[in-house]
Amino acid sequence: ALLDWSDLPKVPALQASGLVALLARQNVDGGFGASPSTSFASALALEVLLRVDGPAEVIDPLVAWLEQNQLADGSWAGSPFQTALVLGALSESLGANLVVPADTLTLTPNPANEGDVVSVRARVRNTGR
């Protein structure tokens, strides 16, 4: 919800304190929840961490915990709801983050004039989340 109000002046401080509180709840196994870790709490934590560009050293063990705790039947905790929640969070965590470094862009012709057909060549890198 704070993401929707990110342009308000007090939001960055609230997000920062909320993130500190969330990070303090991570268990040693990488998951989240009132020990032991639960798929429900871990999926919700992952969604929050992805929205605020949380640190990889927190997200990576969390994703690993979720992946390791999938049951043999393909679910998490035997619950369709929790399974849907985990799958949604994991799909967000595996998304591409495509970057085009400015020094890899070339235009032909350069400079281009209005009305010219321009070819653009660029190197695109996937930097992960």
N, C-alpha and C positions, 0 to 999 in steps of 0.2 A: 504494500500500500504506500510506503514512503516513496517508492520510485515514481509514482504518479504525481507526487508533490515535490519533486526534486528541485524545482526552481524557487521554492520558498526559503527565506534566509535561515531559519532554524533547522532545516532538514539535515544538512550535512553533519551537524553535531549529533543529532538524534541517530542518524545512520551509523556514525562512528561508535557511539556508545552501545547501540544495539548489536553491532558486529562484535565488539569486545565481549559483550555478554554471551553471544552465541558461541564464539570461539572457546570461551571458558567451559562450555558444556560438551565439548568433544571428548569422547572416551578414548582410552589408550589404544583400542582396537581400530580407531579411525572413524567409527560411526558416532551417531548422536542418540541420545535418549537417557532416561534416568536409569543408568547402568543396570542391566546390560543394554547395549545399543538396540534400537528397533528400526525396522525398515521404514516405518511411518515417519518417525522423527528424523531419520537420516535423509529421506527423500525431501522433506520440507527444508531441512538445513541446506541441502544441495541446491535447491531452487533459489533460496535467498543468497547463498554464496555466489552463484553464477550471475545473479542480477546486479550484485555490487562489485563484480570482478574480484572476488575473494582470492586469497593467496593460493597458488598451486600446491604448496606444501600442506594445505588443509584439504583442498578439493581432491587431490590425487588419492590419498588414503581413504577418503570418504567414498569415492567412486569404486575403489578396490573392495571396500567393505560391502558395498551394495552388490557388486558383481559376485562376491564370494558367498553371499548369503541367500542367493536364489535357491529355492528348493528344487528337488529332482522333478517335480511336476511342472516346473517353469514359473511358479508363483513366488511371491514373497509373503511369508507368514500364512500361507494358505488362503489369503484374502484377495478377492478380485479388486477391491478398492485400493488396497495397499500396492498391489501389483501394478495397477494403472498409474498410481502416483509415482512409483519408482521408475517405471518405464518412461513416463513423461520427463522426469528429472534427468534420467540418464540420456535421453535423446537430446536434451538441451546441452548436456555436458560434452557430447561427442561432436557437436557442430563445428563447421569450418570457420576460421577467422581469416578471410582472404585479405592480403595486403599487397598493394602495388607500390614498391619503392619508387619515389620520384625520379631517381637517377636511372631507372630502367625504361622510362617512357621516351619513345621517339615518334615524331610526327613527320609525315612526308606528304606534301612539301612543308618545310619549316623555314620561315613563318608561313602560316596559312592565311589566306585572304577570304573574306566573306564570299560564299558561293563555291569555293574550292572543294573538291572531293579530297578528303584527308584520310590517309592510312595511319592507324595508331598501332604501335607495337609496344608491348609491355611484358614484363616478367611478373607473374603473380605467384606469391608465396602463401602457403597455408601455415599460419603460425599456431594452429590449434585453437583452443578456446581463447 
